[in-house]
Amino acid sequence: MYVDRSINEDDCNLFSCLSRNPWLAQWIFLILSVLVLIWILTTTLILSILVLMWICCDTMATAVLQYIPAEVSLPLG
């Protein structure tokens, strides 16, 4: 019994591999979904930190302009 194991051009592409192994396509989709989720969460965290730093720096820079000196109370009498 002879089995022809010659490599065919049609059998060496990604789509034929995915069609023969549907679980592989599911794993690839799952990994890509997780990577996209991690990217979105990381981007959100970095942008949140940048906004908080901007608010802190802006508050410190404008605090001098908003300073109102306290009135000096003189003793009556």
ABEGO torsion letter per residue (X at the ends): XBBBABBBAAAABAAAAAAABAAAAAAAAAAAAAAAAAAAAAAAAAAAAAAAAAAAAAAAAAAAAABBBBBBBBBBX
